Structures are given as C-alpha cells and as structure tokens.
Amino acid sequence: MSLLIRNSFNCILNDLKAASGVQELFGIQKVNMEGHRFNVEYVRNILNSEVGNFLYEIHQLQITKKMQLSPQLNPSE
C-alpha cells in the first residue's frame, strides 16, 4: 500500500512541477520546484484537496492514453 501511495504522491508532485503559476494559484511564497524538497504541510494540503484529486485523475488519463498509443506497452494486444 505504501508503494501505491508513494507513486501517487510522486505523480501529483510531477504534475504540480509541470503546472504553470502553481505558486500564485495556492498563494505559496516560496516553493522549491526544482529541488525535490517540498513543504510537507503544503503537499499534504494538495493531496487532501479537490485539486490533488483532479491532478491524480489527469495523471491516470495520461497513463491510459499512453497505453492506447503504445501497443508494445499494453500486454493485452
């Protein structure tokens, strides 16, 4: 279970790093997006928010799309 949580956590962080204006959106003054250190409370708030759920859903859709576009990654084909 912890591996699943860690993977989900990393996926959401990657989406956050890719999102433009994330600092302004959440009113965060200083977030180190390049170094892998994040404010724990900030990340916890994101993961518990609707935004976190939304980003996770987007990530799942991206995985599904990649699987559809890359038959060699999909063992069922």
Sequence and secondary structure as in RCSB ss.txt:
>XXXX:A:sequence
MSLLIRNSFNCILNDLKAASGVQELFGIQKVNMEGHRFNVEYVRNILNSEVGNFLYEIHQLQITKKMQLSPQLNP
SE
>XXXX:A:secstr
 HHHHHHHHHHHHHHHHHSTTHHHHHT S   SSSS   HHHHHHHHTSHHHHHHHHHHHHHHHHHHHH GGG T
T 
